[in-house]
Amino acid sequence: MKNPIKSYSFWVKIFAAALLLTLGIWLIIDVNTGEKLATFLVLMFTGLVAGIFALIRVIPLLRTLKTGLGRLTCIIEMAIHIGLAVGMIFAAITKLTSEESEFADFVYKYYRFVIAFFLYTSVVSYFICTVLCKEETDKIKFWVHIGLLTLICVICAIEFKGRTIAWIIAIVALCCGVFLIGEGGMGYNRYRKGIAKEREEKEEEQDAPEDGLEAPSDEDLIIPMIDDEPEDSIHIN
């Protein structure tokens, strides 16, 4: 059994957990000090998530979709999502580097509609591919997209500020950090238990008595009968 401490993935998880905990604590302490931080955080986080989500899906979707219309729909959806991601990242950077940014303020003001449009394009693309193009799907994906439609309505109906999203990001960062620490600790605990179990098994094997040779019983011994007189003996009268 390999020691998880000697693997790179273990330490990556630990450093990622430390960074997430630091981010979460910093946001909770400093998120109410200024609008600039909240704007930058919300737009940058959302842009990165949208961009990564679009990039990691484009190749698998293009390979699995069977119809030309489905592939075209997928390409348009990914292009829209990447465009939204680039726009939000650009808005975040301009907001952080300059005191006034009309574009960043506009995106931040109508942030909920940007998110709703992102989810709406995903839902429309899904139903075009599955209903019109007859692409394969499952029940879980179907109900997830029905739930997204409901979420879109809620996002558009309820007015919330980006600072609320900053608080949510802080909480999620703390939860992810705690999860990574717990996962690393449980992995090391399983390793220690495995080592202890192997040690016990080796000790039991060493303490077990060795099987000796059994002495043959009387029944196993075959004693040949010796005639009083050999068959080839010569009788002299």
Order of alpha helices (4+ residues) and beta strands (2+ residues): alpha-alpha-alpha-alpha-alpha-alpha-alpha
